[in-house]
Amino acid sequence: KISVPPTLLMTAIARVGSVGSARTSDFKCPGDFIYLLGHGASEGALGLRGTEIEAWFREQGREIVVADATTPILPGLPNWAVAKRVFAWIGGLEGARAARVASLHDVSDGGLMVAIAEGLLARDFGATISLFGDEWVTGFGEGFHSFVLSCPAESAQDLEAEWRAEKIPYAKLGKVN
């Protein structure tokens, strides 16, 4: 018998005008850039509290030590203004605008590194990435309304300009290889 503690489950369903507009989580081509988009791209917006890595540390009897004492282990509160901008931008990805985005995946169970790994597995790719802040918190922390996005190199400058104009936080993490 497997017992599951009471868990809140949320599901979202939406119409997609064209299947070509849908973005999957798998990275498409070597050389594509990888970004962290949304609230998680802000320092301190990702945290380990309540994550699988925190549970693993505790099972091992290890303390969670953050290299920089100012880096929070507990993520901050959701930033609903940023969330509205991020989801409005993602919701507007259709046609030529959608073609600039190769993949899109939420940062959730397991954090940023798990989301990146999931993007790599489908096509047997690798990636070269650089993390900001504390590697444990940034790599495995979970936050609010954060996404891993990949795009062809030729789309990167236009997307970055658009995100700056829309006041959407982003961090360039590296490349698919």
C-alpha positions as CSV (number, residue, x, y, z in Angstrom):
1,K,0.0,0.0,0.0
2,I,1.3,3.4,-1.0
3,S,0.0,6.3,1.0
4,V,0.2,9.9,-0.4
5,P,-0.2,12.8,2.0
6,P,-2.9,15.3,1.2
7,T,-1.6,17.3,-1.8
8,L,-2.9,20.3,-3.6
9,L,-3.1,19.5,-7.3
10,M,-3.6,22.2,-9.9
11,T,-4.1,21.7,-13.6
12,A,-4.3,24.3,-16.3
13,I,-5.8,23.7,-19.7
14,A,-5.9,26.1,-22.6
15,R,-6.7,26.2,-26.3
16,V,-3.7,26.5,-28.6
17,G,-4.5,28.1,-31.9
18,S,-2.0,26.0,-33.7
19,V,0.1,23.0,-32.6
20,G,3.1,24.8,-34.1
21,S,2.7,27.5,-31.4
22,A,3.1,25.0,-28.6
23,R,6.5,24.9,-27.0
24,T,7.9,21.6,-25.6
25,S,10.5,21.3,-22.8
26,D,13.2,19.5,-24.9
27,F,16.1,21.6,-26.3
28,K,16.2,21.5,-30.0
29,C,19.7,22.3,-31.4
30,P,23.3,22.5,-30.2
31,G,24.3,26.1,-30.0
32,D,20.9,27.3,-28.8
33,F,21.1,29.6,-25.8
34,I,19.6,28.6,-22.4
35,Y,17.9,31.3,-20.2
36,L,16.2,31.4,-16.9
37,L,13.1,33.6,-17.3
38,G,10.9,35.1,-14.7
39,H,11.1,35.7,-10.9
40,G,13.8,33.0,-10.4
41,A,16.3,35.2,-12.4
42,S,16.2,37.6,-9.5
43,E,18.9,37.0,-6.8
44,G,17.3,35.3,-3.8
45,A,14.0,34.3,-5.6
46,L,14.9,30.6,-5.6
47,G,15.1,28.7,-2.4
48,L,15.6,25.2,-1.0
49,R,12.9,25.2,1.7
50,G,10.5,22.3,1.1
51,T,12.5,20.9,-1.9
52,E,13.7,17.4,-2.4
53,I,17.3,18.5,-2.0
54,E,16.6,20.0,1.4
55,A,14.9,16.7,2.4
56,W,18.0,14.7,1.2
57,F,20.3,17.0,3.1
58,R,18.3,16.5,6.3
59,E,18.2,12.7,5.8
60,Q,22.0,12.7,5.5
61,G,22.2,14.7,8.7
62,R,23.9,17.6,6.8
63,E,23.2,21.2,7.4
64,I,22.3,23.4,4.5
65,V,25.2,25.8,4.4
66,V,24.9,28.7,2.0
67,A,28.2,30.2,0.9
68,D,27.0,33.7,1.2
69,A,25.1,34.4,4.5
70,T,22.9,36.9,2.8
71,T,21.5,34.3,0.3
72,P,18.1,33.2,1.6
73,I,17.3,29.5,1.8
74,L,13.6,30.3,2.0
75,P,12.3,31.8,-1.3
76,G,10.7,35.2,-1.1
77,L,7.0,35.8,-1.6
78,P,5.6,35.5,-5.2
79,N,6.0,38.7,-7.2
80,W,2.6,38.9,-8.8
81,A,3.5,41.9,-11.0
82,V,6.3,39.9,-12.5
83,A,4.1,36.8,-12.8
84,K,1.5,38.8,-14.8
85,R,4.2,40.1,-17.2
86,V,5.8,36.7,-17.7
87,F,2.6,34.8,-18.3
88,A,1.3,37.6,-20.6
89,W,4.5,37.3,-22.6
90,I,4.3,33.5,-22.8
91,G,0.6,33.7,-23.7
92,G,1.4,36.0,-26.6
93,L,3.8,33.5,-28.2
94,E,2.2,32.7,-31.5
95,G,3.2,32.6,-35.1
96,A,6.6,34.3,-35.9
97,R,7.0,35.3,-32.2
98,A,6.7,31.7,-31.1
99,A,9.3,30.6,-33.7
100,R,12.0,32.5,-31.8
101,V,11.5,30.2,-28.8
102,A,12.8,26.7,-29.2
103,S,11.7,25.3,-25.8
104,L,10.0,26.4,-22.6
105,H,9.8,24.5,-19.3
106,D,8.7,25.5,-15.8
107,V,11.1,25.4,-12.9
108,S,9.3,23.2,-10.4
109,D,10.0,19.8,-8.9
110,G,13.7,19.6,-8.3
111,G,14.6,23.1,-9.4
112,L,16.5,24.7,-12.2
113,M,19.1,21.8,-12.8
114,V,16.3,19.2,-13.0
115,A,14.4,21.4,-15.5
116,I,17.6,21.8,-17.6
117,A,18.3,18.0,-17.4
118,E,14.8,17.3,-18.6
119,G,15.4,19.5,-21.6
120,L,18.6,17.7,-22.4
121,L,17.4,14.1,-22.1
122,A,15.0,13.9,-25.1
123,R,17.6,14.4,-27.7
124,D,20.7,13.2,-25.8
125,F,22.3,16.7,-25.7
126,G,24.6,18.3,-23.1
127,A,24.9,21.9,-22.0
128,T,27.5,24.3,-20.7
129,I,26.0,26.6,-18.1
130,S,27.0,29.1,-15.4
131,L,24.9,29.5,-12.3
132,F,24.7,32.8,-10.4
133,G,24.7,33.1,-6.6
134,D,25.0,30.0,-4.4
135,E,25.1,26.8,-6.6
136,W,22.9,24.7,-4.4
137,V,20.2,27.4,-4.1
138,T,20.3,28.4,-7.7
139,G,20.7,24.9,-9.1
140,F,18.1,23.1,-7.0
141,G,16.0,25.8,-5.5
142,E,12.4,26.2,-6.5
143,G,10.7,29.5,-6.9
144,F,7.7,31.2,-8.3
145,H,6.8,31.6,-12.0
146,S,10.2,30.7,-13.4
147,F,10.9,29.1,-16.7
148,V,13.9,27.6,-18.6
149,L,13.8,28.8,-22.2
150,S,16.0,28.0,-25.1
151,C,16.3,29.9,-28.3
152,P,18.5,29.9,-31.5
153,A,21.4,32.3,-31.2
154,E,20.0,34.6,-33.9
155,S,16.9,35.2,-31.7
156,A,18.7,35.9,-28.5
157,Q,19.3,39.7,-28.9
158,D,15.7,40.4,-29.9
159,L,14.3,38.3,-27.0
160,E,16.6,40.0,-24.5
161,A,15.5,43.4,-25.8
162,E,11.8,42.4,-25.5
163,W,12.3,41.1,-21.9
164,R,14.0,44.3,-20.9
165,A,11.2,46.4,-22.4
166,E,8.6,44.2,-20.7
167,K,10.5,44.3,-17.4
168,I,10.7,40.5,-17.3
169,P,13.7,39.3,-15.3
170,Y,16.0,36.9,-17.2
171,A,19.5,35.4,-16.8
172,K,21.5,33.9,-19.7
173,L,22.7,30.5,-18.3
174,G,24.6,29.0,-21.2
175,K,24.3,26.9,-24.4
176,V,23.1,23.5,-25.6
177,N,25.9,21.3,-26.9
